[in-house]
Amino acid sequence: MNTTTFIYFLLGAAVGLVLQYLDTKIADNPRTRADYFKGMMATGVTAALVAYLTGANGVPGMSGSKYIPALDEDIFTGLPDF
C-alpha cells in the first residue's frame, strides 16, 4: 500500500466521522463508539479502494501529468490553460 492510498483512507475516515456526527445531532439518533468506528472504517476503506483502483498518485488539487501505460502517452491533469 502506498502513501497516497493511506492518505485517502484517513480523509475518508475523517469525512465519515463528521457526517455521522452531524447525522446523530440532526436526527437525534444516539450512536455508540462502535457505530462510529464501523462507519469510519467503511468510508475509509471505500476511499482507499477507489484511490488504489484508479491509480491515484497525489493528493486532490495537485496539478501535473499522469502517464497511462495502456495508452502509451501522458494525460495532463489539472486546470486548462485557456
N, C-alpha and C positions, 0 to 999 in steps of 0.2 A: 504494500500500500504506500502510495507516495504522499507527500506533504499536502498537496492540493486537495486530495480526497479527504484527508483528515480535517482540513480547514472547512470544507463543505459539510462534513459531519458535525463539527462544532457549531457552524452557523445554522444548520438545520435544527439541531437540538435547542439552540437558544430561541429560534423563532417558534418552535413548538411549545417551549415553556411559556413564552409571552402570550401566545394565542390561547393556550389552555387557561392561564391565569385570568385573562380577560373574559373568557367564556365562563369561568367559575364566578367571577364577580358580577357579570351581566345577568346570567341566568339563575344566580343564587343556587347553584348546584355544587354542594361540597364534594371535594375530591381528597383522596388520600395521597401520601407521598408516593406510593406505588403507582397510582394512576398517572401522576406527573412523570415519573420515571419511565413508564411504558410509553407514554406519548412522546417524550423526548427521544427515546431510543428509536421509535418508529419513524419520526420525521428525520432524525439524524441519519439513520441507515438508508432511508429513501433518497435523501440528498446526496449522500456519499455514493450510492449505487448509480444514480444518474450521472454524477460527475465522473465516475470511473468508466461507465459505458460510453459516454460521449467523448472521453479522452481529454477532459478539461486539464489545461496545464497552467492555469493562472487564476488569480482572484478576479471576480467580476469587475468590470470597469476599466481594466487594463487593455490598452490597445497594442497592436502588433500584427504579426502574421503567424499562420499556422500551416505547417507542411502536412499535406494529406498524402500518404504513400500510395493509396489506390488510384488517385488522380495524377500523381507524379507532378504536382505543382504546388505553389504557395497559394493559400487562400488568405487574403488580407482581411483582418477584422478591425473593428473599431468604427469611429465616426468617419463618414465620407468626407473628402476634401473639397466638396463643392457646396 
